Amino acid sequence: MRYATNAYCICGNAIDHQVCGRQRRYCSDACRKAAQRYRENAEKSVQEASARQEIRKRCHGLPVGVHQKLEEIERFYGVWAAYEASELLAFVLSSTSTKGCTCGIASQSVTSDRSRKGR
């Protein structure tokens, strides 16, 4: 017995109902791949949004210059580079507050990229 269903592909084409076997979701492989890319991009944007939120949480209570530098890193290199930089910053701050910095990073003066270009 054939059931009449109004199934449509993501492109808008009607999909015929099959009598036996697995029901088709897409009219072609191109539509199937497009749907997969859409799902992956949606997951990626959710992960990036949560990373941005985590960066904002870590920046709370820090000087404005640090926050601006992380935003600059995010603009030029992407959200994941800014996330890693904020993780490194949190690690350094936690190690200096508990044991004192043994690597010498905290004692070095921080210069901006603009002043380094002249060297």
C-alpha positions in Angstrom: 0.0 0.0 0.0 1.4 3.4 -0.9 1.0 6.3 1.5 0.6 9.8 0.3 2.9 12.1 2.2 3.9 15.6 1.4 7.6 15.2 2.0 9.9 17.9 0.7 13.6 18.2 0.4 15.5 21.2 1.9 15.7 22.7 -1.7 11.9 22.6 -2.0 11.5 19.6 -4.4 8.9 17.0 -3.5 10.2 13.6 -2.5 8.3 10.6 -3.6 7.3 8.2 -0.9 8.9 4.8 -1.4 6.9 1.6 -0.8 9.7 -0.4 0.8 13.1 0.4 2.2 14.3 3.5 4.0 12.5 6.7 3.3 14.5 9.4 1.5 15.1 12.7 3.2 16.8 14.5 0.4 16.2 14.5 -3.4 19.9 14.2 -4.2 23.4 13.8 -2.7 24.0 17.5 -3.2 21.1 18.4 -1.0 22.2 15.8 1.6 25.7 17.3 1.7 24.3 20.9 1.9 22.2 19.8 4.9 25.3 18.3 6.5 27.3 21.5 6.0 24.4 23.5 7.5 24.4 21.3 10.6 28.1 21.5 11.0 28.1 25.3 10.6 25.4 25.6 13.2 27.4 23.5 15.7 30.5 25.6 15.0 28.7 28.9 15.6 27.3 27.6 18.9 30.8 26.6 20.0 32.3 29.9 18.9 29.5 31.8 20.8 30.3 29.8 24.0 34.0 30.5 23.6 33.3 34.3 23.2 31.2 34.1 26.3 34.0 32.4 28.2 36.5 35.0 27.0 34.1 37.8 28.3 33.9 36.1 31.7 37.6 35.8 32.0 38.1 39.5 31.1 35.8 40.6 33.9 37.9 42.5 36.4 40.9 42.8 34.2 42.3 46.1 32.9 40.7 47.5 29.8 43.9 47.2 27.8 43.9 43.4 28.2 40.3 43.2 27.1 41.0 45.3 24.0 44.0 43.2 23.2 42.0 40.0 23.3 39.4 41.6 21.1 42.1 42.5 18.6 43.4 39.0 18.7 39.9 37.7 18.0 39.5 40.1 15.0 42.8 39.2 13.4 43.3 35.5 14.3 39.8 34.2 15.2 37.9 33.3 18.3 39.9 30.2 19.1 43.2 32.1 19.2 41.7 34.6 21.6 40.3 31.8 23.7 43.7 30.2 24.0 45.3 33.6 24.8 42.7 34.1 27.6 43.4 30.6 28.9 47.1 31.4 29.0 46.4 34.7 30.8 44.2 32.9 33.3 46.9 30.3 33.9 49.6 33.0 34.4 47.5 35.0 36.7 46.5 32.0 38.8 50.2 30.8 39.1 51.4 34.3 40.0 48.7 34.8 42.7 49.3 31.4 44.4 53.0 30.6 44.1 54.7 33.6 42.4 55.8 33.5 38.9 59.0 31.4 38.3 59.0 31.9 34.5 59.7 35.6 34.6 56.7 36.6 32.4 55.1 38.8 35.1 58.4 40.7 35.6 58.9 41.6 31.9 57.5 44.8 30.6 54.7 44.4 28.1 55.1 46.4 24.9 52.6 46.8 22.2 53.1 45.5 18.7 53.4 49.0 17.3 56.6 49.7 19.3 58.1 46.4 18.3 57.7 47.1 14.6 60.3 49.9 14.8 63.0 47.4 16.0 
